[in-house]
């Protein structure tokens, strides 16, 4: 097995462990961080992406099917590797969600609200409006992909700090409408984990919305590549 697939698996697991973990910390009952709020969540997710990318550095640290597809569209990443990367990312996201559930198992049991339990695994819109929700995920992922490409071209060797800033900035400015999934491995994979794990009183997994955090990020990343190549 290609080591890059293993790194993408482990890196995405780490991303979801820290990212869903901060959501659990801020949301589930009896957590010492309950109520810490959106700023802590956005900072936690920014650092989660940073930690995952540090682990998966030699593979490129994609950790996101939309990013993998976007980089392939630039011609800078081999299309033959795309399916393996996406499978590894999805498996990593699922396993990361399982570890989060085990870690916070007692707190899930102490939490009655079904939406809160689902919300620590995956995203949901603050106001359900399919076109606007799609646009939100499209724009957020467009900015993520565009920033990644610009940093790669203009700030080579800058490290992970700029990407961490980008994730935090997106979360604080654009994340409050849909939860800024931008990543099927961070949304669909943990959503599947929510569906199959024996979480007491968990309710449904909102499959009617689940396609938006998958399709919109891919379309947004592709659009960012088109605009980037048109500019540069």
N, C-alpha and C positions, 0 to 999 in steps of 0.2 A: 504493500500500500504506500502511495506517495505520502511523504512526511508532511507535505503542505495540507493535505486533507486532515490529518491528525491535528495539526496546528489550528486550522480553521474550526475544527470541532471543539478543541479545548478553549480556544480564544472566545468563541461564541458562548460556550458554557460559562466562562468567567464573566462575560458581559452581562448575561441574564442573571447570574447569581448576584452580582452587585446591583444591577439595575432593578430587578424585581425585588431584591432584598431591601433596597431603600424604600420602595413602595410599601412593602410589608411593615417596615419599621415605622413609617409615618402614618399608616392607616389602620392596622389591626389592633384590636382591643388588647389592653394590658401591656402593650409595647412601651418601653421607656421613652421612645421617640414619638409616640402617637401625637398627632396634631402639629408636628414640626413644620409641615407646610410645603408649598410649591417650590420655594427657593431651595430647600434641602433636597427635594426630589430632583430638581433640574441639575443641581450640583452633583448629586449622587450619580445620575445618569451620565453626565459628562465624564466623571471619573471612571465609571463602569466601562465606557467605550475605551478610555485610555488604558485601563488595566487589561482589557481583552486584547487590544491591539499590541500592547507590550508582550503579552504571551505569544501572540501569533505573528510577531514581526517578520520572520523569514518567509512566511507565506504571502506577505503583503498586508496581512491584517484586515482583510475585507470585512468579515463578520456579518455580511449583509448581502443577500441575493441581488438587491437592486444595485449595489456598488459593484459587485462582480460582473453583472450584465453591463453596467455602464462602462467599466474599464475594458471589457471585451469589445464594446462598440467603438472605443477609441482606436482599436487595433493594437493596443499595448498589452493585451492579455489574451492568451490562447483560448479560443472558443471550446477546444476539446476538454479543457479543464473545468469549464463552467458547471456542467452537471455534478461532478464530484464535489466541487466547492459548495454548491447549494445544498446537496444532501448532507455534507458534513456540518454546515451551518445550522440546518434545520434540526439535525440530531443533537447538536450542541445546545441549541435553544431549548429543546424539549428536556434534556437531561439537567440543564441549569435550573429549569422551573421545578423539576422534581426535587432537586437538592434544596431549593428555597422552601418548598412545601414541608420537607422533612425538618428543616431548621426551625420554621415557624409553626409547626404542627399544633402545638398547644394554643397558639394565638389564633389560628384559624378556627379551632374548636370554641374559643371564647368570643368569637365575632359572629353576630347573627345576620348582619346585613349582607345579602347576596351580591349586590352590586360592588360592595367593597371587596369581597373575596375575589370576584372576577377581575376587578380593576387592578389588582396587584399582579395578575398574570398577563393581561393584555389591555388594549386600549378600547375606548368607547367615546362617542361624541358627547360633548356637553349638551348640544342641541342637535337632535337628529334631523338632518337635511342632507340627503344623499349627494346632490351636486356640490354643495358647499363643503361637506365633509371630504369628498374626493379632492376638491380643489385644495383644501388645507393640507392633506397628505402629499399632494402633488407639489405644492409650493415648498413645503418644508424639505422634502427630499431633493427637489431641484436645487435649493440653496446648499444642502449638504454635499451633493455631488459636485456642484459648481465650485464650492469652496475647496473640496479635495483636489480637484483638477488644478485650480489656481495655485494652491499651496505647493502641489507637486511641481508646477512649472516655474513659479516665481520665488519660492522659498525653499528650495531643495536643501535638505539637511536641517530643516527647522525642527524636526522631531514631532512628537505627539501633542505638544502644548497647543499649537494653533487649532488642531482638530477638537481638542477638549473644549476650547473656547467656543468653537462653532456649535458644538452640541449644546452647550449651556445657553448660548445666545438664541438658538432655535427654540429650545424649551421655554425660555423666559418670554420670548417675543411672539412665537408662533404656535406654541404647544398647547395652549389652554383650551383650544376648541375641540381637538380630537385626541390629545394625549401624545401627539407626534411620534407615532410608531416608526415610520420611515424604513421599516425592516420586517420582512415576513418571518425571519428567524427569531426576532424579538417579540413578535405578536402572534402569528399563526401557530408556531411551535409551542409556546407556553399556553395558548388557547386550547390546543389539543391536550396538553398535560392537564389543564383544568377539567376538561371533559372526562378524562379517564381516571383521574386520581380520586380516591375515596374521601373527599372533603365533605364533612357533614353539613347539610343544609346549603349546599353551594348554588343551587339553581342552574339555569341554562348557561350556555357558553356564547350566546349572541351570534350564531352562525350567519344570520341575515346581514350583519355588518362586516363579517370577517373578510370579505373579498376586497374591501376598500384598502386596508393596510397592506395588502399584497399587490394589487394591480396599480394603485396610484403611485407608490414609490418607484415601481419599475418604469412607468411612463414618465415620472418626474426626472428620474436619473437619465433616461434616454434623451429627454428634452435638454437637460443641462449639458450633455455631451455635444448635442447639435449646436447650441448657443456658444459653448466654449470653443468649438472648432471653427465656428463662423468668425469669432472675435480674433482668435490666435492663429 
